Structure formats: structure tokens, C-alpha cells
Amino acid sequence: MSRSAFSLNSIEEQVTRLATQGGNQEEDELIDVPTRQVPRVSRQRGNLNRLNSSWNESRSSNLEEISDGFGLSNVPSVVRYASFPSNLETERRQSTENPSSVLDEIFRCFICFGRLENPRLCPCCGKMCCLSCIRRWLAQHNECPHCRSLLSFERLVSCRFVEEIAGELERFQFRPGVDSRREMICQKHELELKYFDITCNLCICAECAMFTEEHRLHKFDKLDSVYSKRAERIRTESDGLKSRAENLRKIVDKFESEIQKLNSVREQRMEELFDVFEQFKTRIDKQISVKMTSLVNKKNALEEEIYLLESMYQEVERQLNRTPKPILISKAEELAAALSEVHRRPVEQFSISTVDDSDVVSEVVPPFMKGILKIENYANIVHSKSAEVILSQPLTMNGLVWRLKVYPLGNGDARGTFLSVFLELVSGPIEPAKYDYKVELVKPSSTGESLVTPPSSVCRVFTSIFEEGECWGYNRFCKIETVLQGFLDEQGGITFEFFVRPPTYYQLCAEQQRYIRKLEEKRYDYSWTT
């Protein structure tokens, strides 16, 4: 049968059969090629080879039959079985690898781990390698790189048939996109990368490992082995990422649970606020109802009085036009006295009680604390230009001390034109806090003015964040000319009212607690001193 008649399947079947029928080939060992320190084959291994030689000779007839089928009858018998693994090795590999991987291991150069090209066989150990690889090795050494037996170029056995089998096997195992990638080719020698230089941490080819000074005496390992170890490490770390993601997911679930709890608490607080709001609304409506009833009753009484006066006026006019003159003259004194009694009744009973914030108590915002500053002879101060700043008496509230600062002639760019007014926190909390404040310039009432119309005033309302010793207010509070024309009292003075409060009861209670602690500390210190 000719060689061309064999398909790849038949070749693989014959080679597998040959491998399982015996041989004395030792297991392939990792070759530390660049270090040139591969140990020699042990004596025990040589003894084992001699013990198996008789058994191998008895099997030579079977090997010759197979070799004839491949057209290998002229090849020495040592070649026909020495390059194949023993039964023990084959059984071990078949338990962990498939037949194609076993054949791939057999038909690769043990120096460059590439496809055998013009293969040569060592007659001592039966290992096959490329002609170029062993030639370069023997140019520097006189021994086999595997078994360390004395070896010369003339003793090498040519194995051309193996190159054809290796080519068929490589074509059978070829996978596009994997072995043909440029990343797997050495850029210097255009050879496949087969080694990993541990010292340099580089992937190199057999040419780099064997014959370049750059990697001489370095430590090496097979590239596939290093790849497997590092890939396994990456998989381990990847599993760690998955585990971490699962742990983080559990934490996220806990956060989600806490968020739901917080939303639930918020809903409860909102329900409480709505309930409290309804209670506040009810109490406010009740307070307003009392005030509203009083105002409405006074308004209705006043409208009734107006109606009676208009009716009386119309009746008087009618009587004047119809009553005969003698009768009118006789009753004139009596009628005039009755009319005089009506319009002489005091109007104060119909005076309006002005509505103030204090009329309706707020349960959300605390009330204002009030202070007064009266400046005597303001007109003389303006004309003499003698005063720079006037301070009010301190206004104390829960340990906080406030005072009003008035510049009668103005301050800064407003000097000479505007009255400047500022509120100062003389003593207060350590941290800055927000406060509502109001400053009012009161317009005095005069005797000629109607009591029905309340006196007008200049009022400024604002909210600021105060620190201890800080002032907030108005540089252009009111024109000096306006103050002189409409806000002087009978003695020529003016009156300021200033108001201040914390914006919430929460802040008010915090200030009260701080003030109580301060008083207790003072009492404790006083008890020790006495």
C-alpha cells in the first residue's frame, strides 16, 4: 500500500496502535535548555531500558509490519519504536488527554517545541528534534540536550516520514485565529513563542532561549505551563470578584431595606405633621373666630348707626319742608336739642382695635421679644451734628444679649442723607445661628388726628445669620428729612421699637437648655467659692 493512500485518520490510528504496543521511551521532561544544566538520565532509567530491551525485540515483528504500511521498511528499527512512548506513559496520558494531544506531543521538536522540520533522532534516547535546532546545539556542545549522552552530527538518524506525519497532524489540529495570531510569533526570529523567560518576564521562542546571549543563564518554563498557571490565577481572582459582587449585593439589599425604613418613618412623621397641623388649624380658627366676632359686631353696630343717622336726616329734611312755620318755630328748640344729643355721643366706642400678630398665638414660630430705643432731641442732634452712634438698653433673651445701634446722621456712604439702624448680637451662641428681626420707627399720634386711623410707621423686616459681636441692619433706613417732618414727638425726639426671635421653637428650646446649663455651672462655681 502506498503512503498517499493513508488518510490522516489511518495515520493516527496506526501511530496510536504503535504507541500502545510498547517501547522503552521515557516520559518527556521539562528541559531547562538555556541553563544547559539538564540532568543526565539516571542509572535506574538505563537499567529499566535494558530490562525492557528483550521485550521490545519480541515486539519488533509487529512494528515492522506497521512500518511497512507507512513505507518505512528501510528505516532502522531503533527509529521505528524509540520515538514513541511506552505503554505506561500512554496509559497515563490517555487518562488525562485525548489521542490528538498525545500525537501532538510526540511529533514536536523537544528543543523548540515547534513542528518538526527535517527531523533528526538521537540514537541514545530516541528523542526527535529539528535539524536546525540540533545543529546549532552541537556547534557548541558534544552531547544530547536531553539524555546528555555523547553525540555527534554524524550519529543523528534522519526521520523524513515523521515530518510528513507531523504536517498532517498540524493541519488536522489547525484552528484559525488561535495559533495563527501575530501575538504568538517572535518578532526577531519569526518563530512561534514556546518559552517564558522568568528572569526577564518575557515570552520568547526557542531561538531566543537556546542561542541568544540576551537570555543566557536565565530561568525558563514552558509558555503553556505559565499560561495555565496565570490563567488559573486570573480565574481565581475573577471568582473573587464574583464573590465580592455577591457580598456587595447583600450590602445593597441592606441599604435598600434601610431606605424603605426611612421612607416609612418619613410617612409616619408626615402623618403626625398633618394631624398636628389640623389641631393647629382648629385652634387658630378658634382664636380668629373670637376676634372676628368682635370686629363684625362693631362693624354691624356702626352700619346700623349710620342707617339711623341717614334716616333721621331725611326725616328732618322732610319735616322742614312740610311743617307749617308756626309749628316748626314752636318745636325748634326741642328738635335741635334732640339732634345735638345724637351727634354729641362719643365716637371712641366705634374705634378700631388694630390687629397684631400677638392676637393669634402661633404654635410653630415663637413670638418676638421687644426692645425700645428713644432718642431725645433728635432735631438738635441733626442740626449740631454732634452724635456718631446711639445704643439702646440691652435686650436679654435666654442668655442672648441684643441691642440696637442707631447712627442719627447716617453711616458710610449714607451719612448726611439717611438714618442708619443696625441690630447687634452682643453675646450669643458659639455657632452662627439664624434669627428673624424687625425694626420700626414709630410715628407719634397727635391730638388733631382722628383716632380711627392708626399712626403710620417705617418698618423693616429681615432674617440674617448672626455671630457674636456681629451687626445686621439697614444703612439707608429712612431719610433724615422724612424723620424731621413726620416722626418727631412733642419734645423733638424719635422712638424705635426692635423685635427679634429664633425662627423655630426647636432653636428656642436649644437656647433655653444651653442657658440653663450655663446658670447651673455658675451656681456650682458659686457654691464652691462660698
Secondary structure in CASP SS format (residue, H / E / C, confidence):
PFRMAT SS
TARGET T0000
AUTHOR 0000-0000-0000
METHOD secondary structure of the structure
MODEL  1
M C 1.00
S C 1.00
R H 1.00
S H 1.00
A H 1.00
F C 1.00
S C 1.00
L H 1.00
N H 1.00
S H 1.00
I H 1.00
E H 1.00
E H 1.00
Q H 1.00
V H 1.00
T H 1.00
R H 1.00
L H 1.00
A H 1.00
T H 1.00
Q C 1.00
G C 1.00
G C 1.00
N C 1.00
Q E 1.00
E C 1.00
E C 1.00
D C 1.00
E C 1.00
L C 1.00
I C 1.00
D C 1.00
V C 1.00
P C 1.00
T C 1.00
R C 1.00
Q C 1.00
V C 1.00
P C 1.00
R C 1.00
V C 1.00
S C 1.00
R H 1.00
Q H 1.00
R H 1.00
G H 1.00
N H 1.00
L H 1.00
N H 1.00
R H 1.00
L H 1.00
N H 1.00
S H 1.00
S H 1.00
W H 1.00
N H 1.00
E H 1.00
S H 1.00
R C 1.00
S H 1.00
S H 1.00
N H 1.00
L H 1.00
E H 1.00
E H 1.00
I H 1.00
S H 1.00
D H 1.00
G H 1.00
F C 1.00
G C 1.00
L C 1.00
S C 1.00
N C 1.00
V C 1.00
P C 1.00
S H 1.00
V H 1.00
V H 1.00
R H 1.00
Y H 1.00
A H 1.00
S C 1.00
F C 1.00
P E 1.00
S C 1.00
N H 1.00
L H 1.00
E H 1.00
T H 1.00
E H 1.00
R H 1.00
R H 1.00
Q H 1.00
S H 1.00
T H 1.00
E C 1.00
N C 1.00
P H 1.00
S H 1.00
S H 1.00
V H 1.00
L H 1.00
D H 1.00
E H 1.00
I H 1.00
F C 1.00
R E 1.00
C C 1.00
F C 1.00
I C 1.00
C C 1.00
F C 1.00
G C 1.00
R E 1.00
L C 1.00
E C 1.00
N C 1.00
P E 1.00
R E 1.00
L E 1.00
C C 1.00
P C 1.00
C C 1.00
C C 1.00
G C 1.00
K C 1.00
M E 1.00
C E 1.00
C E 1.00
L H 1.00
S H 1.00
C H 1.00
I H 1.00
R H 1.00
R H 1.00
W H 1.00
L H 1.00
A C 1.00
Q C 1.00
H C 1.00
N C 1.00
E E 1.00
C C 1.00
P C 1.00
H C 1.00
C C 1.00
R C 1.00
S C 1.00
L E 1.00
L C 1.00
S C 1.00
F H 1.00
E H 1.00
R H 1.00
L C 1.00
V E 1.00
S E 1.00
C C 1.00
R H 1.00
F H 1.00
V H 1.00
E H 1.00
E H 1.00
I H 1.00
A H 1.00
G H 1.00
E H 1.00
L H 1.00
E H 1.00
R H 1.00
F H 1.00
Q H 1.00
F C 1.00
R C 1.00
P C 1.00
G C 1.00
V C 1.00
D C 1.00
S C 1.00
R C 1.00
R H 1.00
E H 1.00
M H 1.00
I E 1.00
C C 1.00
Q C 1.00
K C 1.00
H C 1.00
E C 1.00
L C 1.00
E E 1.00
L C 1.00
K C 1.00
Y E 1.00
F E 1.00
D E 1.00
I C 1.00
T C 1.00
C C 1.00
N C 1.00
L E 1.00
C E 1.00
I E 1.00
C C 1.00
A H 1.00
E H 1.00
C H 1.00
A H 1.00
M H 1.00
F H 1.00
T C 1.00
E H 1.00
E H 1.00
H H 1.00
R C 1.00
L C 1.00
H C 1.00
K C 1.00
F E 1.00
D E 1.00
K E 1.00
L H 1.00
D H 1.00
S H 1.00
V H 1.00
Y H 1.00
S H 1.00
K H 1.00
R H 1.00
A H 1.00
E H 1.00
R H 1.00
I H 1.00
R H 1.00
T H 1.00
E H 1.00
S H 1.00
D H 1.00
G H 1.00
L H 1.00
K H 1.00
S H 1.00
R H 1.00
A H 1.00
E H 1.00
N H 1.00
L H 1.00
R H 1.00
K H 1.00
I H 1.00
V H 1.00
D H 1.00
K H 1.00
F H 1.00
E H 1.00
S H 1.00
E H 1.00
I H 1.00
Q H 1.00
K H 1.00
L H 1.00
N H 1.00
S H 1.00
V H 1.00
R H 1.00
E H 1.00
Q H 1.00
R H 1.00
M H 1.00
E H 1.00
E H 1.00
L H 1.00
F H 1.00
D H 1.00
V H 1.00
F H 1.00
E H 1.00
Q H 1.00
F H 1.00
K H 1.00
T H 1.00
R H 1.00
I H 1.00
D H 1.00
K H 1.00
Q H 1.00
I H 1.00
S H 1.00
V H 1.00
K H 1.00
M H 1.00
T H 1.00
S H 1.00
L H 1.00
V H 1.00
N H 1.00
K H 1.00
K H 1.00
N H 1.00
A H 1.00
L H 1.00
E H 1.00
E H 1.00
E H 1.00
I H 1.00
Y H 1.00
L H 1.00
L H 1.00
E H 1.00
S H 1.00
M H 1.00
Y H 1.00
Q H 1.00
E H 1.00
V H 1.00
E H 1.00
R H 1.00
Q H 1.00
L H 1.00
N H 1.00
R H 1.00
T C 1.00
P C 1.00
K H 1.00
P H 1.00
I H 1.00
L H 1.00
I H 1.00
S H 1.00
K H 1.00
A H 1.00
E H 1.00
E H 1.00
L H 1.00
A H 1.00
A H 1.00
A H 1.00
L H 1.00
S H 1.00
E H 1.00
V H 1.00
H H 1.00
R C 1.00
R C 1.00
P C 1.00
V C 1.00
E H 1.00
Q H 1.00
F H 1.00
S C 1.00
I C 1.00
S C 1.00
T C 1.00
V C 1.00
D C 1.00
D H 1.00
S H 1.00
D H 1.00
V C 1.00
V C 1.00
S C 1.00
E C 1.00
V C 1.00
V C 1.00
P C 1.00
P C 1.00
F C 1.00
M E 1.00
K E 1.00
G E 1.00
I E 1.00
L E 1.00
K E 1.00
I E 1.00
E C 1.00
N C 1.00
Y H 1.00
A H 1.00
N H 1.00
I H 1.00
V H 1.00
H H 1.00
S H 1.00
K C 1.00
S C 1.00
A C 1.00
E C 1.00
V C 1.00
I E 1.00
L E 1.00
S C 1.00
Q C 1.00
P C 1.00
L E 1.00
T E 1.00
M E 1.00
N C 1.00
G C 1.00
L E 1.00
V E 1.00
W E 1.00
R E 1.00
L E 1.00
K E 1.00
V E 1.00
Y E 1.00
P C 1.00
L C 1.00
G C 1.00
N C 1.00
G H 1.00
D H 1.00
A H 1.00
R C 1.00
G C 1.00
T C 1.00
F E 1.00
L E 1.00
S E 1.00
V E 1.00
F E 1.00
L E 1.00
E E 1.00
L E 1.00
V E 1.00
S E 1.00
G C 1.00
P C 1.00
I C 1.00
E C 1.00
P C 1.00
A E 1.00
K E 1.00
Y E 1.00
D E 1.00
Y E 1.00
K E 1.00
V E 1.00
E E 1.00
L E 1.00
V E 1.00
K C 1.00
P C 1.00
S C 1.00
S C 1.00
T C 1.00
G C 1.00
E C 1.00
S C 1.00
L C 1.00
V C 1.00
T C 1.00
P C 1.00
P C 1.00
S C 1.00
S E 1.00
V E 1.00
C E 1.00
R E 1.00
V E 1.00
F E 1.00
T E 1.00
S E 1.00
I E 1.00
F E 1.00
E C 1.00
E C 1.00
G C 1.00
E C 1.00
C E 1.00
W E 1.00
G E 1.00
Y E 1.00
N E 1.00
R E 1.00
F E 1.00
C E 1.00
K E 1.00
I H 1.00
E H 1.00
T H 1.00
V H 1.00
L H 1.00
Q H 1.00
G H 1.00
F C 1.00
L C 1.00
D C 1.00
E C 1.00
Q C 1.00
G C 1.00
G C 1.00
I E 1.00
T E 1.00
F E 1.00
E E 1.00
F E 1.00
F E 1.00
V E 1.00
R E 1.00
P C 1.00
P C 1.00
T C 1.00
Y H 1.00
Y H 1.00
Q H 1.00
L H 1.00
C H 1.00
A H 1.00
E H 1.00
Q H 1.00
Q H 1.00
R H 1.00
Y H 1.00
I H 1.00
R H 1.00
K H 1.00
L H 1.00
E H 1.00
E H 1.00
K H 1.00
R H 1.00
Y H 1.00
D H 1.00
Y H 1.00
S H 1.00
W H 1.00
T H 1.00
T C 1.00
END
